[in-house]
Amino acid sequence: MTGDGPRVGVDVGGTFTDLVAVEDGRLRTEKTASTPAAREAGVVDALDAVAASELSPSAVEFFGHGTTVATNAVIEREWAETALLTTEGFRDALEIGRQDRPALYDLSAEKPAPVVERDRRYGVPERTGERGDVLEPLDEAAVRETAAELRADGVDGVAVSLLFAFENDDHERRVAELLREELDAHVSLSSVVHPEIREYERTLVTALNAALAPVMDDYLGRLKRRVRDRGVDADPRVMGSAGGLLTATAARERPVHTLLSGPAAGVQGATHVAGLAGVDDLITMDMGGTSCDVSLVKGGEPVVTTDVTVGDYPVGVPAVDVHTVGAGGGSVAWLDDGGALRVGPESAGADPGPVCYGRGGDRPTTTDAHLLLGRLDPAAFAGDLDPDRDAVRAVFERDLADPLGVSVREAAEGVLRVADANTERALRVVSVERGHDPRSFALVAFGGAGPLHAPSVARELDVPRVLVPPRAGVLSALGLLVSDAQYEFGTSRVRPWRAVDAEDLRETLAGLRANGRDRLAEEGIPPERRRLEPRVDLRYEGQSYELSVPVPSAVAAVDADTLSTVADRFHERHRRRYGHAYPDGALELVTVRLRARGVVPDPDLRPSAVGGDLADAVRETRPVVHDGTERATRVYDREAMPTGVAFEGPAVVEGTESTLVVGPERRASVDEYGTLDVEVAP
């Protein structure tokens, strides 16, 4: 991971597959159409394109990958044939779930279908108590009988989730041994995948992992073969949901930890670029062709949560806190039954794409609206396009303007206002609704469509600055090159905090540290670049949910003072999060965690300084609609803009992967790293 050869990152999105390669300080990018039917084909297409620019695939030393394979499988329920084994009498916990209702007042609302149907859920005679003591021994004969049924049924994945296995995993491990003796299927253990409290969530995560493992194994196998055929010998490193890179083996074993792979890579890239600009508090906004992912970074660290929902399922594994809405460049504009204008969540995607792409699209999209208002020239970022503006105008007139009784221009402006409103609501979710003032943050905009919308969205939220990285359209791929190797370990130990013995906590953390050290050592990461970061999840007794608090000292020094310091930190964090705390309140330990990181030296991304005069970067002056008024607007070639220059709006800055619109009376500048800094607040 740390040699001097070329480093390549490839992120597969719903519309485009993005590649970034770094070699000897030189940065190369490629953007190709995604291939939904065989996503590895899009990766190979991107590799072929960059190989044509004299990058030798055989010299590639690192290959990072962001993927939506697991996410799509969950959303589309296209996963492996899966069975579930749990403690006898508890096989329906997966279907009973919680009291959460999809629609609180809808009497006909239905819960999502369980990951494993009832006829493939089996009870195993055994019982372990809440502190790990064996109350009923495991009936091995019953397990073998069940295994025979599963073999006859041809299942590909088996989830094993026994009561209190996070306290004592002996029964689960023995069940796995018996299953592997009797059938050829992937076996996922809750004590390995998600050894934490909450029976429904633990069983659900384990079942999802078992259902996804064959899918991920098949995909990564095809990917590895295809890229090796192109000469790339480096094993893929897959971005995990928590913002760190996993080996392909780890991703195969625990695919449930890759459900937010792509969005996490984007947040890592945005955090890195903002740090270069001296910004540690930021909101990220990744708008591509299909969706918009937003997240919050505080103090240079992305916010990580275990409160994650993918599709219809709550997935309680650590993940970067990302909120997604169906708003992107390909989002289709339409009128609902009441005649109201809507945008998304349906997208024109890569095929056929927006009307202006000339690939058969015949429905209006946000990209087409930008074209009509003079804000976007598709040929500027995809030179093979020859947009037919008359065709775009005709579609807007037919589907929107005529039914609404407005002009085509007004219809296009309406589409962008609705798209901005959808995105603004998403930004409020990760900021205002979680107690953060947007005025204290910068907005980092990326993705192909992000910079087009960011300044207007920032204005509505009073965000003072918008940062647009030099490779905004492929920042998620860039994030793969600046991310550390990272693994999350944890185990629940539910006890009153006053009853926690420092020695017991020290032993638990020591076990987690050993796991973390072993995992990083397997990757060849030297000791000086290993970071082992312990923390505990605490709550007030009687609460349902907890807060994560770092353990301040080395594991060997955990003592009574350490426990007192952790308690004080919890009270302070509770006060910051909820506005109140109870310093005399009784606390409860829930889960002991450890993050193992292998720090990867950042590549040098400083571009060569661009000299010359700003006037040399002007491509043309064209009419562009700003806030309902058409104005003559300078259009700049981003690649030709001098380093350190400042300019006034109105302006359009066209790059190879994205376009930025700077409104009237706004000021922007280019820093030494090529990042555009737009002043939004007056």
C-alpha positions as CSV (number, residue, x, y, z in Angstrom):
1,M,0.0,0.0,0.0
2,T,2.9,2.3,0.5
3,G,5.2,1.8,-2.5
4,D,6.2,4.4,-5.1
5,G,4.3,3.0,-8.0
6,P,1.1,4.4,-9.5
7,R,-2.0,4.5,-7.3
8,V,-5.4,4.1,-8.9
9,G,-8.9,4.7,-7.4
10,V,-12.1,3.7,-9.2
11,D,-15.5,4.6,-7.9
12,V,-18.6,3.1,-9.6
13,G,-21.7,5.3,-9.4
14,G,-25.2,4.9,-10.8
15,T,-24.4,6.9,-13.9
16,F,-20.6,7.2,-14.3
17,T,-17.6,5.2,-13.3
18,D,-14.8,7.5,-12.2
19,L,-11.0,6.8,-12.1
20,V,-8.2,8.8,-10.6
21,A,-4.6,7.8,-11.0
22,V,-1.5,9.3,-9.3
23,E,2.0,8.7,-10.6
24,D,5.1,10.7,-9.8
25,G,2.9,13.6,-8.6
26,R,0.9,13.6,-11.9
27,L,-2.8,13.3,-11.5
28,R,-4.9,11.7,-14.3
29,T,-8.7,11.2,-14.4
30,E,-11.2,9.3,-16.5
31,K,-15.0,9.3,-16.5
32,T,-16.8,6.5,-18.3
33,A,-20.4,5.4,-18.4
34,S,-21.3,2.8,-15.7
35,T,-22.5,-0.6,-16.9
36,P,-25.3,-1.7,-14.5
37,A,-25.6,-5.2,-16.0
38,A,-21.9,-5.9,-15.3
39,R,-20.3,-3.2,-13.2
40,E,-16.8,-4.6,-13.5
41,A,-17.0,-3.8,-17.2
42,G,-17.2,0.0,-16.4
43,V,-14.1,-0.4,-14.2
44,V,-12.2,-2.1,-17.1
45,D,-13.4,0.6,-19.5
46,A,-11.9,3.3,-17.2
47,L,-8.7,1.4,-16.9
48,D,-8.4,1.0,-20.7
49,A,-9.0,4.8,-21.1
50,V,-6.2,5.7,-18.6
51,A,-3.9,3.1,-20.0
52,A,-4.2,4.9,-23.3
53,S,-2.5,7.9,-21.6
54,E,0.7,6.0,-21.0
55,L,-0.1,4.6,-17.5
56,S,1.2,1.1,-17.4
57,P,-1.3,-1.2,-15.7
58,S,1.4,-3.6,-14.7
59,A,3.1,-0.9,-12.6
60,V,0.0,-0.1,-10.5
61,E,1.0,-0.6,-6.9
62,F,-2.4,0.2,-5.3
63,F,-5.9,-0.3,-6.6
64,G,-8.8,1.2,-4.5
65,H,-12.4,0.6,-5.3
66,G,-15.7,2.2,-4.2
67,T,-18.7,0.0,-5.1
68,T,-22.5,0.0,-4.9
69,V,-22.8,-3.8,-5.4
70,A,-24.0,-4.5,-1.8
71,T,-26.2,-1.4,-1.7
72,N,-27.9,-2.3,-5.0
73,A,-28.4,-5.9,-3.9
74,V,-30.2,-4.8,-0.7
75,I,-32.4,-2.1,-2.5
76,E,-33.3,-4.5,-5.3
77,R,-33.4,-7.6,-3.0
78,E,-31.2,-9.4,-5.5
79,W,-29.2,-11.5,-3.1
80,A,-28.2,-15.1,-2.5
81,E,-30.5,-17.9,-1.3
82,T,-30.1,-17.6,2.5
83,A,-31.1,-19.5,5.6
84,L,-31.0,-18.5,9.3
85,L,-30.2,-20.5,12.4
86,T,-31.1,-19.0,15.8
87,T,-31.9,-20.1,19.3
88,E,-34.9,-22.3,19.4
89,G,-38.0,-20.2,19.9
90,F,-36.5,-17.1,18.4
91,R,-36.6,-17.7,14.7
92,D,-39.3,-15.1,14.2
93,A,-37.4,-12.2,15.8
94,L,-36.2,-11.3,12.3
95,E,-39.8,-10.8,11.1
96,I,-41.3,-9.3,14.3
97,G,-38.6,-6.6,14.3
98,R,-39.4,-3.4,16.3
99,Q,-42.6,-1.4,16.8
100,D,-41.4,1.1,14.1
101,R,-44.1,1.5,11.4
102,P,-43.3,2.6,7.8
103,A,-46.3,5.0,8.1
104,L,-47.5,5.7,11.6
105,Y,-51.2,6.4,10.7
106,D,-51.6,4.1,7.8
107,L,-53.6,1.1,8.9
108,S,-52.7,-0.9,5.8
109,A,-48.9,-0.2,6.0
110,E,-46.8,-3.3,5.8
111,K,-43.3,-4.0,7.2
112,P,-40.6,-4.8,4.8
113,A,-40.3,-8.5,3.9
114,P,-37.8,-10.3,6.1
115,V,-34.4,-11.0,4.6
116,V,-34.9,-14.7,5.2
117,E,-38.4,-16.3,4.7
118,R,-39.9,-18.3,7.5
119,D,-39.4,-21.7,5.8
120,R,-35.7,-21.1,5.9
121,R,-35.5,-20.0,9.5
122,Y,-34.5,-22.8,11.9
123,G,-34.4,-23.0,15.7
124,V,-31.4,-24.7,17.3
125,P,-31.8,-26.3,20.8
126,E,-29.3,-24.4,23.0
127,R,-29.3,-21.5,25.4
128,T,-26.7,-19.1,26.8
129,G,-27.4,-16.6,29.6
130,E,-26.9,-12.9,29.5
131,R,-23.5,-13.1,31.0
132,G,-22.3,-16.0,28.8
133,D,-23.1,-18.9,31.1
134,V,-24.4,-22.0,29.3
135,L,-28.0,-22.8,30.4
136,E,-28.6,-25.5,27.8
137,P,-25.9,-27.3,25.8
138,L,-25.9,-27.2,22.0
139,D,-27.8,-30.1,20.4
140,E,-25.2,-31.0,17.7
141,A,-27.4,-33.7,16.2
142,A,-30.1,-31.2,15.5
143,V,-27.6,-28.9,13.8
144,R,-26.5,-31.7,11.5
145,E,-30.1,-32.5,10.6
146,T,-30.7,-28.9,9.8
147,A,-27.5,-28.8,7.7
148,A,-28.8,-31.8,5.7
149,E,-32.0,-29.9,4.9
150,L,-30.1,-26.8,3.8
151,R,-27.8,-28.9,1.6
152,A,-30.9,-30.4,-0.1
153,D,-32.4,-26.9,-0.4
154,G,-29.3,-25.6,-2.1
155,V,-28.8,-22.4,0.0
156,D,-25.7,-20.3,-0.7
157,G,-25.5,-18.4,2.6
158,V,-26.3,-19.3,6.2
159,A,-26.6,-16.8,9.1
160,V,-26.1,-18.0,12.6
161,S,-27.4,-15.6,15.4
162,L,-27.8,-17.3,18.8
163,L,-28.9,-15.5,22.0
164,F,-26.1,-13.6,23.8
165,A,-23.4,-14.9,21.5
166,F,-21.6,-11.6,22.0
167,E,-21.0,-12.7,25.6
168,N,-20.0,-16.3,24.7
169,D,-19.5,-17.4,21.1
170,D,-18.7,-21.0,21.8
171,H,-22.0,-22.3,20.5
172,E,-22.0,-20.2,17.3
173,R,-18.5,-21.3,16.4
174,R,-19.4,-24.9,16.9
175,V,-22.5,-24.5,14.7
176,A,-20.3,-23.0,12.0
177,E,-17.9,-26.0,12.2
178,L,-20.8,-28.5,11.9
179,L,-22.3,-26.5,9.0
180,R,-19.1,-26.4,7.1
181,E,-18.7,-30.2,7.5
182,E,-22.1,-30.8,6.0
183,L,-22.6,-28.2,3.2
184,D,-20.8,-25.8,0.9
185,A,-22.2,-22.4,1.8
186,H,-21.0,-19.1,3.2
187,V,-21.6,-19.0,7.0
188,S,-21.9,-15.7,8.8
189,L,-21.8,-15.6,12.6
190,S,-23.3,-12.7,14.6
191,S,-20.4,-13.0,17.0
192,V,-18.1,-12.1,14.1
193,V,-20.2,-9.8,12.0
194,H,-22.1,-7.8,14.6
195,P,-21.4,-9.0,18.2
196,E,-23.7,-6.4,19.8
197,I,-27.0,-6.1,21.7
198,R,-30.5,-5.7,20.2
199,E,-31.6,-9.1,19.0
200,Y,-33.5,-7.9,15.9
201,E,-30.7,-5.7,14.6
202,R,-28.0,-8.2,15.3
203,T,-29.9,-11.0,13.5
204,L,-30.8,-8.7,10.6
205,V,-27.2,-7.6,10.1
206,T,-26.0,-11.2,10.2
207,A,-28.7,-12.3,7.8
208,L,-27.9,-9.5,5.4
209,N,-24.2,-10.4,5.5
210,A,-24.9,-14.0,4.7
211,A,-27.2,-13.0,1.8
212,L,-24.6,-10.5,0.4
213,A,-21.5,-12.6,0.8
214,P,-21.9,-14.8,-2.3
215,V,-22.9,-11.7,-4.3
216,M,-19.8,-9.7,-3.2
217,D,-17.6,-12.8,-3.6
218,D,-18.8,-13.3,-7.2
219,Y,-18.4,-9.6,-8.1
220,L,-14.9,-9.2,-6.6
221,G,-13.8,-12.4,-8.2
222,R,-14.9,-11.2,-11.6
223,L,-13.4,-7.8,-11.0
224,K,-10.0,-9.3,-10.0
225,R,-9.9,-11.5,-13.1
226,R,-10.8,-8.6,-15.4
227,V,-8.3,-6.1,-14.0
228,R,-5.6,-8.8,-14.0
229,D,-6.4,-9.5,-17.6
230,R,-5.5,-5.8,-18.1
231,G,-2.2,-6.3,-16.3
232,V,-3.1,-4.9,-12.8
233,D,-1.7,-7.3,-10.2
234,A,-2.6,-5.2,-7.1
235,D,-5.4,-6.7,-5.1
236,P,-8.4,-4.4,-4.9
237,R,-8.9,-2.5,-1.7
238,V,-12.6,-1.8,-1.1
239,M,-13.9,1.3,0.6
240,G,-15.8,0.4,3.8
241,S,-18.9,2.3,5.1
242,A,-16.9,3.8,8.0
243,G,-14.5,5.6,5.7
244,G,-11.6,3.2,5.7
245,L,-10.2,0.7,3.1
246,L,-10.8,-3.0,3.5
247,T,-8.9,-5.8,1.8
248,A,-10.9,-7.8,-0.8
249,T,-10.9,-10.7,1.6
250,A,-12.4,-8.6,4.4
251,A,-15.0,-7.2,2.0
252,R,-16.0,-10.8,1.0
253,E,-16.3,-11.9,4.6
254,R,-18.2,-8.8,5.8
255,P,-19.9,-7.2,2.8
256,V,-22.4,-5.6,5.1
257,H,-19.6,-3.2,6.0
258,T,-19.5,-1.9,2.4
259,L,-23.1,-0.7,2.1
260,L,-22.1,2.9,2.0
261,S,-18.8,2.4,0.2
262,G,-19.2,5.0,-2.5
263,P,-20.6,7.8,-0.4
264,A,-17.9,7.2,2.3
265,A,-15.1,7.6,-0.3
266,G,-16.6,11.0,-1.3
267,V,-16.7,12.2,2.3
268,Q,-13.0,11.2,2.7
269,G,-12.0,13.0,-0.4
270,A,-13.9,16.2,0.6
271,T,-12.4,16.1,4.1
272,H,-8.9,15.9,2.6
273,V,-9.4,18.7,0.1
274,A,-11.0,21.0,2.7
275,G,-8.1,20.3,5.1
276,L,-5.7,21.5,2.5
277,A,-7.7,24.7,2.4
278,G,-7.5,25.0,6.2
279,V,-11.2,24.0,6.8
280,D,-12.0,21.4,9.4
281,D,-15.7,21.9,9.8
282,L,-17.6,21.2,6.6
283,I,-20.7,19.8,5.0
284,T,-20.1,17.6,2.0
285,M,-22.4,17.6,-1.0
286,D,-21.9,14.9,-3.6
287,M,-24.4,15.2,-6.4
288,G,-23.9,12.9,-9.3
289,G,-26.3,11.8,-12.1
290,T,-28.7,9.8,-9.9
291,S,-28.6,11.0,-6.3
292,C,-27.1,13.5,-3.8
293,D,-25.3,12.4,-0.7
294,V,-24.7,14.8,2.1
295,S,-22.7,14.4,5.2
296,L,-21.1,16.5,8.0
297,V,-17.4,16.6,9.1
298,K,-16.5,18.1,12.4
299,G,-12.9,18.9,13.5
300,G,-11.6,17.2,10.4
301,E,-13.3,13.9,11.3
302,P,-16.3,12.6,9.4
303,V,-19.3,11.9,11.7
304,V,-19.7,8.1,12.0
305,T,-22.9,6.6,13.2
306,T,-24.5,3.1,13.7
307,D,-28.0,4.5,13.0
308,V,-28.0,3.6,9.3
309,T,-30.8,2.5,7.0
310,V,-30.3,1.0,3.6
311,G,-33.3,0.4,1.6
312,D,-35.9,-0.8,4.1
313,Y,-33.5,-2.2,6.6
314,P,-31.8,-0.6,9.7
315,V,-28.1,-1.7,9.5
316,G,-26.4,-1.0,12.8
317,V,-22.8,-1.2,11.6
318,P,-20.5,1.8,11.9
319,A,-20.8,4.0,8.8
320,V,-20.1,7.6,7.8
321,D,-23.3,9.5,8.5
322,V,-24.6,10.1,5.0
323,H,-28.1,11.3,4.1
324,T,-29.2,10.6,0.5
325,V,-31.9,12.1,-1.7
326,G,-32.9,11.3,-5.2
327,A,-31.6,14.5,-6.7
328,G,-28.9,14.5,-9.5
329,G,-28.1,15.7,-12.9
330,G,-30.2,13.0,-14.5
331,S,-33.2,13.5,-12.2
332,V,-36.4,13.5,-14.2
333,A,-38.8,16.5,-13.9
334,W,-42.5,15.5,-13.9
335,L,-45.9,16.7,-12.9
336,D,-47.8,14.8,-10.2
337,D,-51.6,14.1,-10.3
338,G,-52.2,17.5,-8.7
339,G,-50.2,19.3,-11.4
340,A,-47.3,20.1,-9.0
341,L,-43.8,20.1,-10.4
342,R,-41.6,17.3,-9.0
343,V,-37.9,16.5,-9.7
344,G,-36.7,12.9,-9.1
345,P,-36.2,10.4,-7.5
346,E,-36.3,8.7,-10.9
347,S,-33.2,9.3,-13.0
348,A,-32.4,9.1,-16.7
349,G,-29.1,7.5,-15.6
350,A,-26.3,6.9,-18.1
351,D,-28.5,5.2,-20.6
352,P,-30.3,7.0,-22.2
353,G,-29.4,10.0,-20.0
354,P,-30.6,13.5,-20.3
355,V,-32.1,14.7,-23.6
356,C,-29.1,16.9,-24.3
357,Y,-26.9,13.9,-24.4
358,G,-28.5,12.8,-27.7
359,R,-28.7,9.2,-26.7
360,G,-32.4,8.7,-26.9
361,G,-33.5,10.5,-23.7
362,D,-37.0,12.0,-24.1
363,R,-37.9,13.3,-20.6
364,P,-36.8,16.6,-19.1
365,T,-34.0,16.5,-16.5
366,T,-32.1,19.0,-14.3
367,T,-29.1,18.8,-16.7
368,D,-31.4,19.8,-19.5
369,A,-32.7,22.7,-17.4
370,H,-29.2,24.0,-16.9
371,L,-28.6,23.8,-20.6
372,L,-31.7,25.8,-21.4
373,L,-30.6,28.5,-18.9
374,G,-27.1,28.8,-20.4
375,R,-25.4,27.5,-17.3
376,L,-24.1,24.3,-18.8
377,D,-22.5,23.1,-22.0
378,P,-22.4,19.3,-22.0
379,A,-19.7,19.3,-24.7
380,A,-17.4,21.1,-22.2
381,F,-17.1,17.9,-20.1
382,A,-17.9,15.3,-22.6
383,G,-16.5,16.4,-25.9
384,D,-18.3,13.6,-28.0
385,L,-21.7,15.2,-27.3
386,D,-23.4,17.6,-29.7
387,P,-26.4,18.7,-27.7
388,D,-29.6,19.4,-29.7
389,R,-31.0,22.4,-27.8
390,D,-34.1,22.4,-30.0
391,A,-34.9,18.9,-28.9
392,V,-34.4,19.8,-25.2
393,R,-36.7,22.8,-25.6
394,A,-39.4,20.7,-27.3
395,V,-39.4,18.2,-24.5
396,F,-39.7,20.9,-21.8
397,E,-42.5,22.6,-23.7
398,R,-44.4,19.3,-24.1
399,D,-44.0,17.9,-20.6
400,L,-43.7,20.9,-18.4
401,A,-44.2,24.4,-19.9
402,D,-47.5,23.8,-21.8
403,P,-49.2,21.8,-18.9
404,L,-48.1,24.5,-16.4
405,G,-49.0,27.4,-18.6
406,V,-45.5,29.0,-18.4
407,S,-42.6,29.7,-20.7
408,V,-39.9,27.1,-21.3
409,R,-37.4,29.3,-19.4
410,E,-39.8,29.6,-16.4
411,A,-40.2,25.8,-16.4
412,A,-36.5,25.3,-16.5
413,E,-36.0,27.7,-13.6
414,G,-38.7,25.9,-11.7
415,V,-37.0,22.6,-12.1
416,L,-33.8,23.9,-10.6
417,R,-35.6,25.5,-7.7
418,V,-37.3,22.2,-6.9
419,A,-34.0,20.3,-7.2
420,D,-32.3,22.9,-4.9
421,A,-35.1,22.6,-2.4
422,N,-34.7,18.8,-2.3
423,T,-31.0,19.2,-1.7
424,E,-31.4,21.9,0.9
425,R,-33.7,19.6,3.0
426,A,-31.0,17.0,2.9
427,L,-28.4,19.4,4.2
428,R,-30.7,20.5,7.0
429,V,-31.0,16.9,8.1
430,V,-27.3,16.5,8.8
431,S,-26.8,20.0,10.2
432,V,-29.7,21.9,11.7
433,E,-31.7,18.8,12.7
434,R,-28.6,17.5,14.6
435,G,-27.8,20.7,16.4
436,H,-25.2,22.1,14.1
437,D,-25.3,25.7,12.7
438,P,-24.7,25.7,9.0
439,R,-23.2,29.2,9.3
440,S,-20.2,27.7,11.0
441,F,-19.4,25.3,8.2
442,A,-18.1,25.4,4.6
443,L,-19.9,23.5,1.9
444,V,-17.7,21.2,-0.2
445,A,-19.4,20.5,-3.5
446,F,-18.4,17.7,-5.8
447,G,-19.8,15.1,-8.2
448,G,-20.7,16.0,-11.7
449,A,-23.7,18.2,-10.7
450,G,-22.7,19.4,-7.2
451,P,-21.0,22.7,-8.1
452,L,-23.9,23.7,-10.3
453,H,-26.3,23.7,-7.3
454,A,-24.0,24.3,-4.3
455,P,-23.9,28.2,-4.3
456,S,-27.6,28.6,-4.5
457,V,-28.2,25.9,-1.8
458,A,-25.5,27.5,0.4
459,R,-27.2,30.9,0.1
460,E,-30.5,29.5,1.4
461,L,-28.7,28.0,4.4
462,D,-26.4,31.0,5.1
463,V,-23.4,28.8,4.6
464,P,-20.6,31.4,4.1
465,R,-18.3,29.5,1.7
466,V,-18.4,26.9,-1.0
467,L,-15.3,24.9,-1.9
468,V,-15.1,23.1,-5.3
469,P,-12.1,20.8,-5.6
470,P,-10.1,20.8,-8.8
471,R,-11.3,17.2,-9.6
472,A,-14.8,17.7,-8.3
473,G,-16.4,15.3,-10.7
474,V,-14.2,12.4,-9.6
475,L,-13.6,13.3,-5.9
476,S,-15.0,10.0,-4.7
477,A,-12.4,8.2,-6.7
478,L,-9.7,10.5,-5.3
479,G,-11.0,9.8,-1.8
480,L,-9.9,6.2,-2.3
481,L,-6.3,7.4,-2.6
482,V,-6.2,9.4,0.6
483,S,-8.1,7.0,2.9
484,D,-6.4,4.8,5.6
485,A,-6.9,1.1,6.0
486,Q,-9.5,0.9,8.7
487,Y,-11.3,-1.9,10.6
488,E,-14.0,-1.6,13.3
489,F,-14.1,-4.1,16.2
490,G,-16.6,-4.2,19.0
491,T,-18.5,-6.4,21.5
492,S,-21.4,-5.6,23.7
493,R,-20.9,-5.8,27.5
494,V,-24.1,-4.5,29.0
495,R,-23.5,-3.7,32.7
496,P,-24.0,-0.8,35.1
497,W,-21.0,1.5,34.8
498,R,-20.5,1.4,38.6
499,A,-20.1,-2.4,38.3
500,V,-17.5,-2.3,35.6
501,D,-14.1,-3.5,36.8
502,A,-11.1,-1.7,35.3
503,E,-9.3,-5.0,34.9
504,D,-12.2,-6.5,32.9
505,L,-12.4,-3.5,30.6
506,R,-8.7,-3.7,30.2
507,E,-8.9,-7.4,29.2
508,T,-11.7,-6.7,26.7
509,L,-9.8,-3.9,25.1
510,A,-6.7,-5.9,25.0
511,G,-8.5,-8.6,23.0
512,L,-9.8,-6.0,20.6
513,R,-6.4,-4.5,20.2
514,A,-4.9,-7.9,19.4
515,N,-7.5,-8.3,16.7
516,G,-6.7,-4.9,15.3
517,R,-2.9,-5.4,15.4
518,D,-3.2,-8.7,13.7
519,R,-5.4,-7.3,10.9
520,L,-3.1,-4.4,10.2
521,A,0.0,-6.7,10.4
522,E,-1.6,-8.9,7.8
523,E,-1.7,-5.9,5.4
524,G,2.0,-5.3,6.0
525,I,1.5,-2.0,7.8
526,P,4.5,-1.2,10.0
527,P,3.9,-0.5,13.7
528,E,4.7,3.2,13.5
529,R,1.7,3.7,11.2
530,R,-0.8,1.7,13.2
531,R,-3.4,3.5,15.2
532,L,-5.6,1.7,17.7
533,E,-8.4,3.9,19.0
534,P,-10.5,2.4,21.8
535,R,-13.9,3.8,22.9
536,V,-17.0,2.7,24.8
537,D,-20.7,3.2,24.2
538,L,-22.5,4.5,27.3
539,R,-26.0,5.6,28.2
540,Y,-27.9,6.7,31.2
541,E,-29.7,3.8,32.8
542,G,-33.1,3.6,31.4
543,Q,-32.2,5.1,28.0
544,S,-32.6,3.2,24.8
545,Y,-29.6,4.5,22.8
546,E,-26.1,5.4,23.6
547,L,-23.2,7.8,22.8
548,S,-19.7,6.7,21.9
549,V,-16.9,8.0,24.1
550,P,-13.1,7.6,23.5
551,V,-11.1,5.8,26.2
552,P,-8.3,8.3,26.9
553,S,-5.3,6.2,27.9
554,A,-3.3,3.2,26.7
555,V,-5.1,-0.1,27.4
556,A,-2.4,-1.1,29.9
557,A,-3.1,2.0,32.0
558,V,-6.9,1.5,32.3
559,D,-7.8,2.1,35.9
560,A,-10.4,3.7,38.2
561,D,-9.3,7.2,37.1
562,T,-9.8,6.1,33.5
563,L,-13.4,5.1,34.2
564,S,-14.1,8.4,36.0
565,T,-12.7,10.4,33.0
566,V,-14.8,8.4,30.5
567,A,-17.9,9.1,32.6
568,D,-17.1,12.9,32.6
569,R,-16.6,12.8,28.9
570,F,-20.0,11.1,28.4
571,H,-21.8,13.8,30.5
572,E,-20.2,16.5,28.4
573,R,-21.0,14.8,25.1
574,H,-24.6,14.3,26.2
575,R,-24.9,18.0,27.1
576,R,-23.5,19.0,23.7
577,R,-25.7,16.6,21.8
578,Y,-29.0,17.0,23.6
579,G,-28.6,20.3,25.6
580,H,-28.7,18.6,29.0
581,A,-26.8,16.1,31.2
582,Y,-27.2,14.5,34.6
583,P,-23.7,14.3,36.2
584,D,-25.1,12.4,39.2
585,G,-27.1,10.0,37.0
586,A,-26.3,6.3,36.9
587,L,-24.5,5.2,33.7
588,E,-24.6,1.9,31.8
589,L,-21.9,0.4,29.6
590,V,-23.3,-1.0,26.4
591,T,-20.5,-1.8,23.9
592,V,-16.7,-1.8,23.9
593,R,-15.2,-0.7,20.5
594,L,-11.9,-0.3,18.8
595,R,-11.0,1.3,15.5
596,A,-7.8,0.0,13.9
597,R,-6.2,2.3,11.3
598,G,-3.2,1.9,9.1
599,V,-2.2,5.4,8.2
600,V,-1.5,5.8,4.5
601,P,0.8,8.7,3.5
602,D,-1.1,11.3,1.5
603,P,-0.1,11.5,-2.2
604,D,1.2,14.9,-3.3
605,L,-1.8,16.4,-5.0
606,R,-0.5,19.9,-5.4
607,P,-0.8,20.8,-9.2
608,S,1.7,22.8,-11.1
609,A,1.1,26.5,-10.6
610,V,-0.8,28.0,-13.5
611,G,0.5,31.4,-14.6
612,G,-0.8,33.9,-17.1
613,D,-3.7,36.4,-17.0
614,L,-7.3,35.6,-16.0
615,A,-8.4,37.0,-19.4
616,D,-6.6,34.1,-21.1
617,A,-8.9,31.6,-19.4
618,V,-12.1,33.2,-20.8
619,R,-13.7,30.9,-23.3
620,E,-16.6,33.1,-24.3
621,T,-19.3,35.4,-23.0
622,R,-22.8,34.0,-23.2
623,P,-26.3,34.8,-21.8
624,V,-27.0,32.9,-18.6
625,V,-30.1,33.2,-16.4
626,H,-29.3,34.1,-12.8
627,D,-32.3,34.6,-10.3
628,G,-34.8,35.1,-13.1
629,T,-32.7,37.6,-15.1
630,E,-30.6,36.9,-18.1
631,R,-27.1,38.4,-17.9
632,A,-24.0,38.4,-20.1
633,T,-21.7,36.0,-18.3
634,R,-18.0,35.2,-18.7
635,V,-17.3,31.5,-19.2
636,Y,-13.9,30.4,-17.9
637,D,-11.8,27.3,-18.8
638,R,-11.0,26.0,-15.3
639,E,-7.7,24.3,-16.5
640,A,-6.4,27.7,-17.7
641,M,-7.3,29.8,-14.6
642,P,-4.2,31.1,-13.0
643,T,-3.3,30.0,-9.4
644,G,-4.2,32.5,-6.8
645,V,-6.5,34.6,-9.0
646,A,-9.8,36.1,-7.7
647,F,-12.8,37.1,-9.9
648,E,-16.3,38.4,-9.5
649,G,-19.6,36.9,-10.6
650,P,-21.6,36.4,-12.6
651,A,-19.4,33.7,-14.1
652,V,-19.4,30.1,-15.2
653,V,-16.3,27.9,-14.7
654,E,-16.2,24.8,-16.9
655,G,-14.0,21.9,-16.0
656,T,-13.5,18.5,-17.5
657,E,-15.9,16.8,-15.0
658,S,-18.1,19.5,-13.5
659,T,-19.3,23.1,-13.9
660,L,-19.5,25.9,-11.3
661,V,-21.9,28.8,-11.5
662,V,-20.9,31.9,-9.6
663,G,-23.9,34.3,-9.2
664,P,-23.9,38.1,-9.5
665,E,-22.3,40.0,-6.6
666,R,-20.3,36.9,-5.5
667,R,-16.6,36.6,-5.4
668,A,-14.5,33.5,-6.0
669,S,-10.8,32.7,-6.0
670,V,-8.4,29.8,-6.9
671,D,-6.1,28.6,-4.1
672,E,-2.7,26.9,-4.5
673,Y,-4.2,23.5,-4.8
674,G,-6.6,24.6,-7.6
675,T,-9.6,24.6,-5.3
676,L,-12.3,27.2,-6.1
677,D,-13.4,29.1,-3.1
678,V,-16.7,30.9,-3.5
679,E,-17.8,33.6,-1.0
680,V,-21.5,33.1,-0.5
681,A,-22.5,35.1,2.6
682,P,-22.6,38.8,2.1
